[in-house]
Amino acid sequence: MSEKIQQLIEMAKGSKPTAEDTERQRRSFAYGNTHFENERITRETVDKAADALAAQSDDSTD
């Protein structure tokens, strides 16, 4: 493996995903798994459901 690639790997090991990155990945995972079973599911459908769940969660913490 080249030295440059090894350096990049070492840098990536210390990298932490942001909350936004994690949420984007969670939604992508949800879309991929649900669309596989039901082609009518869209990314917009997943986004709306995730936003509704987040709002519901925010309401319950008040």
Secondary structure, DSSP 4 states (H G I P E B T S, - for coil): --HHHHHHHHHHHT----HHHHHHHHHHHHHHHHHHH-TT--HHHHHHHHHHHHHHHHHHT-
